[in-house]
Amino acid sequence: MSDIEEIRRRLRESIKHCGINQKEIAKAVGISQATVSDYMNKEKLPSIDTLADICKVIDVSPAYILCFSDDI
């Protein structure tokens, strides 16, 4: 699995398991629910700033999502 595929997988799984729905994540971050869905279901990744905001909302380390650490 490539690093990009692993980043997508980690982001998708973290969003699925955070207990917050896509609409709430989108509202908290200031993006559309469709954009959150795109991050989960398509080959689209957020900008670094947006990723950092999403990580705050879902309470996951950006280092984990970016494969710098295995600690969530």
PyMOL commands that set and color helices and strands:
alter all, ss='L'
color gray80, all
select helices_A, chain A and resi 3-16+22-29+33-41+48-58+62-65
alter helices_A, ss='H'
color red, helices_A
deselect
rebuild
show_as cartoon
